[in-house]
């Protein structure tokens, strides 16, 4: 954590009294992925469509308790679907009527030298998990539009075609409905093909 992070966070909440959550910048070390959209450049209300990593987020605890907002334990490292838990939590906050703000101050440094526990590239598993996430958080129309954007945005980093990506996103949506992991979904496919 950055020196003076408590004061940085307290000051940010004083400057944005309507905020229930504030996302800050973090320094990322030893990472191949440079997520430019994670860099916060100004103080403002966070766009509704953004999701932020949990190390970036500070929250007022009592409103979350009062609203009974909980982390979805099926998502996150070590779970059935190992990503998206932080973005789901943030979407639940917004649905409950709470405001999330952005603040460009840095509050921590994260070392990614151990790599990601879930991201291994823009492969079938990645798009399956994106489908699970979209089925959990969005209506069909928004899911469809965001899936198209995701397939387009990853066009240079994936060996999959646009239609293969869309197929795996659709498989992930089905996997969410069936409450199965990527591995369990593959096992079902293999059994069905025999």
N, C-alpha and C positions, 0 to 999 in steps of 0.2 A: 504494500500500500504506500501511496505517496506521503511524504512528510506533510503534515498539516491537513490530511484528507478529511478529518472530522470537521475542521473549520470550513474547508471548501464545500462540503456537503451542507452544513448548517447554513452557510451564507447563501447557497443556491436556493434552499427552501425559503429563506427570508425574502429573497428577490422574486420568487415565484410562489406566492402564498396559496394559489389555487392548485398547485401540484401535489399529487399524491405520490408520484414517482418522478424521479429525474435520472436521465441517462447522461453519463459523462464519457469522455474519451479515456482510453487505456492505451499504454504503449505495448506493442506486440513484438516480442523478440523471437528469433529463430522460426519464422513462419514463411512458407512458400507463397501462401495466399495473401495478397494485399487487397483487403476489402475496403475500397475507397468509400463505399456507401456507409461504412461504419464511422468515418471521420466526421465529427460534429464540428461545425465551423461557427455557429452562432447560437445565442440563446433564443429559443422559440418553443412553441408547443409542438410536440412530436407529431409527425404525419401519422394518420390512423393506420396506414398500410405497412409501416415499418416494424420490424422485429429487432431486438437488440440482445446481445449476449448478456447473460446474468451478471458477469463481473462489472458491467457498465452501469447497472441499475441500483439506485438507492430508493427505498420506499418508506413512507410513513406506515408504521406497523399497525396502529389501531384501526384505521379504516379498512384494512385488509381483513383483520380479525372480525370486525363488525359485519362485514359483507360476506363472511365465510368463503372467501376466495382461497383456493388451495392449489398447490402444484398438482398436475395430473401425473401420478406416479407411474403411469404406463409409458411415459416419455422421459428421455434423458439417459445419460451414461449408465450402463449396466441394466437397462430395462428392455422391454420388448421392442420398443421403437426408440433408438438411442439419440434422438435429437428433437429439437423443437419445444422443449419444456419451458424455456424462458419466454419465447414468443407467445406461446399459448397463455401463460400466466399474464403477460402484458395485455393480450387481447381480452382476457377475462376482466382485468382492471378497467379497461376502456368500456366494455359492455356494461359494467356496474356503474358507469357514469363518472369515473375518476379520470383526471387529466395527468398525462405524462408529458414532461418537458425535456428539452435537450439543453445541455450546458457544455461549452467547449473546454472546460477545465479537465486536467488529467488527474485521476484518482488512484491509478494503480499501474503496475507493469506486469505483464503475463509472459512467461517463457513457454514457448510451444515446442521446445526441443524434443519432447517426448512424442510429438505428433498428436493427431486427433484420435479419439477413441471410436469415432464413427465414420469420419470422412476418409474415403480411400480413392476418391476421384469421381467424376461424373459418369458413373456406371449404372447398371440396372438397379442395384441396391439403393443408390442415391435417389434415383427417380421414384422408386417404390416408396421410400420414406417421405419424399415430397408429396406423393399422393396421399399417404396416411395423414400427414400434417394438414393438407388442404381439406380432406374430408372431415377432420376434427374441428377446423376453425372457420370454414367459409361456406357460403351457399354455393350452389352448383354454378351459377353464372360467374361469380367472382373466381371460383376455383378454376373454371375453364380458361378465363382470361389470364389469370396468373400462371397457369400451366403453359400456355402459349408463350408468354413472356419468358418464363424460365427456360423453355426449350430453345428459344431464340438466343437468350443471353449466354447459354453454355455451348453454342454452336462450334466454337473454336477449341473448346477444351474436352469435348467428348467424341468418342468414336461412334456413338450411336446416332442413327438418323433421327430427324425430327419425329417421325411416326413411331419409331422404337421408343423414344423418350415418352411420348404421349401414351403409348401402350403401358409402359411401366408405371407412369403416374396413375393411370386408370386401374392397374393391378393393385397399386398401393391403396387407392380408395376402397377397392373391394376387400383388401386385406384388413383395413380398419373395420369395415362392417362385420367381417368374420372374426375379428379379434385375433389375428394371427401375425406373427413376425415374418420378416422376409424369408428366413430359412424355412419356417413352417409353410409359407406360401409355395416356395420351390418344391418342398416335399409333396404338397398336394398336386402341383403340376405334374411331377414325375409319376405319381400314382395314377393320375388321370390319363397319362399317355401310354401306360402299360396295358 
